Every structure is written in C-alpha cells, then in structure tokens.
Amino acid sequence: MPSTTTTPTAAAPAVAWYNRPVPALAAGVGLLALCGVFAVLWVTTPFFLARALGYLSGGAGLLLVWGGINGLRQERAEQEWRA
C-alpha cells in the first residue's frame, strides 16, 4: 500500500510567476528595452523582422509592466486592509 504522506514542497501552494509583481516589472522593462533595440534595427538596417519583433516584444513588455504595477497596487491594498 502506498504512503499517503506528502513532502513539504508538494504541500506548499505554488505561486505562479505572474502573481509576483517585481519579476513581472523587471521582465517588462527588459522587453521594452529590447523593443527599443528592434526599433533602432528597423530604422538603421534592412533586417525585415525587426518591426514585427519590436511589436511583439513591446506589446509583451507593456502587458508585463501593467500587470506588475497592478500587482503592486493589489498587494498594497491587501496590506492596508489587514492592518
């Protein structure tokens, strides 16, 4: 008969990466910087994928920054509500 005990790591609730605002902000700012690099490449070189890659990285960066800011606001509101 198998054991029904669980390990402490399996019992702990997993926090998804998108629920942590600081890493989301850091990744978003990095993607926006990458978007700037693609913008420079689009203007200065004949690299035809620079525009599409710039749109993709910029859009993902904006969403991550927006989510990180909202996550920080939500954490602050929860802390104020508990106090």
N, C-alpha and C positions, 0 to 999 in steps of 0.2 A: 504494500500500500504506500503510495507516495506521501511525502510530508506536506502538510498544509501551511507550514511557516513561510514567511516571506522575508526577504533581505531588507535591510533599512533603505537601500537605494530604490528598490522596487516599490516600497510602501510610500515613499515621499512623492507628493504630487509634482509632476513635471511642469515647469513654467515655459511656455512657448517663447521663442525668440522675439516674436512681435509684441509680447506683453512687457518687454523690457525697454523703456524709452531711451536710455542713454546709448546703448549699442545701435538702436534704430537711428538716432540722430547722427551718430558717427558714420554709419554706413550711408545715410542720406547725403551728408556733406561730402563724403568721398565720391559718391556717384555724381553729385553736382559739379565737383571739380573735374571729374572725368568727362562730363558733358562739355565743360569749357575747353578741354583738350581737343575733343572731337570738333568743336566749333572752329578752333584755330586750324585744325587739319582740313576742315571743309573749305575754309577760305583760302588757305595757302597752298594746298596740294590737290592733285587730281584724284585723290582717294574717294571713290564714289560711295563707299559705305559709311563715310564719316557722318553724313547728315542723318541717316537712319539710326546709327549707333548713338549719336548725340541725342536724338529724340527719345530713344529707349532709356538711356542712362539718366537723362534729365527728368523724364516722367517718373521713373522709379525713385530717383532721388527726392523729388518733390513729395511723393507719397510717403516715403520713409520719414522725411523731416516733419511733415504734417502729422503723421502718426506718433512720432516721438514727442512732439510738442503737446499733443492732446493727451498722451500717456502721462507726461509730467504734470499736466493740469489735473488729470484724474487722481494721481497719487496725492497731490497737494490737497485736493478736495476731500479725499478719504481720510487723510491725517487730521484735517480740521474738523471733520465730522466726528472722529473718535475722541478728540480732545475735549 
